[in-house]
């Protein structure tokens, strides 16, 4: 099979897409999607791990694990409230960047 030569801008678009795999991976899991939906329903106050665990059919350690992945991808953050941590969404920046990457890929393959 012949090799296709990419332009510099095509290569950059693909590199940016690969760089965003962490966000894409974080969004791909059903439990993480449910956490995002739960947090969407509590935008102003946030939720604790305990509160999320009560709403989900997984254990507290599993919720914490999924929150860690979402935090590392920049999709959620937390703030301390006494001894508890309240988690909240920080979707805007990662999703805006992902939208830009997808747009660049579409432009480079000739879709608008």
N, C-alpha and C positions, 0 to 999 in steps of 0.2 A: 504494500500500500504506500503511495507517495506521501511524503511529508509536506504539510502545508506551512508556508512561511507566514508568520504573523507580523503585522505592522507593529511599530513601537506602541502606538495607542491601544491596539488590541491586546498586546502583552501586558500593558499597565492595567487595563480593565480586568483581565483575568487574574492578575496578581492581587488586585484590590478585592476581587470576589473571593479568592482563596483566603485572604487575610480576614474576611468576615465569616469564615466557617464556624468560629466560636459562637457567634450570634445565631447563625442558621441552625447549628446543632442544638443550642439551648432552646430554640423555639420548636424544634422537631418532636420533643417528648410530650406525651399527653398529660403527664402529671405536672410538668412545668407550665403547660398551657393552662391547666386548671388553676395553678397558683396565680398566674397572671390575671385570669378572669376574677378570681377571688379578690385580688388586690385592686382590680378595676372597680369592684363594688365597694371598696373602702378607701377611696383616694385620699380623703382628708385626714383620716385617723390612722391608717395603716393597720396591719395585723401582726400578732405574735405568732411564733411557731406553733404554740399550743392551740390558738384559735384556728389556724390553717389545718392542723392535724384533725381537729374535730369535724371539719368540713370534708375531709378526704378519706379515702379508704386505704391509706398507707400509714406507716408508723412515723413517729416524731423524728427518728434519725433519718428516715427517707426524705421527709419534708426538708430537714436541714441540709441534706445532701443536694437536693434539687435547688434550694435557695442559694447554696454556694455556687453552683453552676450558673444560675441566673445573675448573681452578683459579679462573678468573673467576666461575664459577657456584657456587663454594664446595663442590664435590664431591670435590676432591682437594687435597692440600697437599704440601709437600716439606720435608725437613730435610737439611742438609749433612752429609756423611760424608766428611771429607777433601776431595778434589777432586770427588767425585760428589754428586749430589742423589738422595736416596731419596724416591720418591713413595709416598704412602699415602692411604687413603680418609678423607674427612671428611663422609660422606653424611648423618649423623644430622640435623643442624640444617636443611639445605636440604630434606630429604625430609619432616621433621616439619612444616615450614612449608607445603610443597606439599600435604601431607595435610589440613592445616587449611583451606587455600584451597579444595580440592576439596570438603571437608565443607560449608563455607559456601555454595559454589555449589549443592550438592545441596539444602541447606535452603532456599535462596532460590527454587529452582524447584520446590519441593514434594516432593522425593524425600528419603527418610530412609535 
